[in-house]
Amino acid sequence: MMRESSIERYLVRKVKAAGGECRKFVTPGRRHAPDRLVLIPAGATWEESHIVFVETKAPGKKARAGQRREHKRLRDMGFEVRVIDTKKLVGDFVNYWFGG
């Protein structure tokens, strides 16, 4: 079975190859934060830069209750939050945000 760390490494590699950055999101004192902050520069696909929070999971695993609350809090503030648990979803994410 594929591990969450494999999905996360794949996301980092694919985002970097597409011209973006995929930074580890560390928030002291704030539990349940998403794993990665994806920085999408303005360019051919979008006129403006974007930031997307990404929670990576092992295939078939779901976000825990605390994570879901934190994702909702971020979404309520207007941010994009994605939960990705397969390499196919990484590909779909990169194609959408960086153009395919």
N, C-alpha and C positions, 0 to 999 in steps of 0.2 A: 504494500500500500504506500502511496506517495505521502510524504510528510508535508506539513505546513511550511517548513523551512525551504523545501524544494520549490513550492509555488512562489514563495516570497523571492527567492534568488532569481527565478525565471522572470518574475515581474520586473525586478531591478534591471536585469540584462536587456529585456525587450524595450523597456522605457528608455534606457540609455541609448540603445541602438537606434531608436526612433528620434532621438534628439532632445529628450527631456531629462529630468532628474527625478530620482526616486529616493527620497531621504527617509531615514529611520525617524519616526516620530516619537520623541521622548518627552513626557510631560510630568515632571516631578509633582507629586501631590495630587495628580489627577489620574485615577485608575480607569481602566477600560477604554483608553484612547485607541484609535485605529493604529495599525502597525506602521503604515507608510504615508508619506505626504508626497504626492506626485505633482511635479511642477511642469506645466505644459506651456512652452513659450509661444508667443504670437508667431504666426507664420502662414504657411500655405493653407492650413486647415482652418485656423481661427484668426480673427483680426486682433483679438485680445488674448493675453496670457490667462491661464486657468490654474487653480489648485484643486486637486481631488484627494480626499482622504480615502485610503484603501485598507481594509481589513482582510488579511489573508487567512485562509483556513485550509486544513487538510480536506481532500475530496469528501463531500457528503457531510462535513461538519458545519454546524450553524453557530452564529454568534451567540454568546451567553447573554443572559438577561441584562447584566450591567453594561455589556458592550452595546446591546440594542438600545438601551436608554441613552448612552453617550452618542450613538449614531443619530438618534432622534433629536437630541439636543443640538448637534451640529447641523442637521438638516433644517431644523426650525430656525437656525440663524442664517440659512440660505446657502449652506455649503453642500457640495456633492459628496456623498459617501457611498462607496461600493464595497461589497463583500465578494471576494473572489476565491473560489476553491478548486479550480481546475486550470490547466494550461490553456485549454480552449477559451475559457473566460478571460484569461490574460490576453490572448490574441484578439478577442473581440474588443476588449477595453482599449488596447493599443490601436487597433484599426479605427475605432470610433474617434478617439481623441487626437491621434496623430495622422489619420488618413491611411488608407490601405492601399 
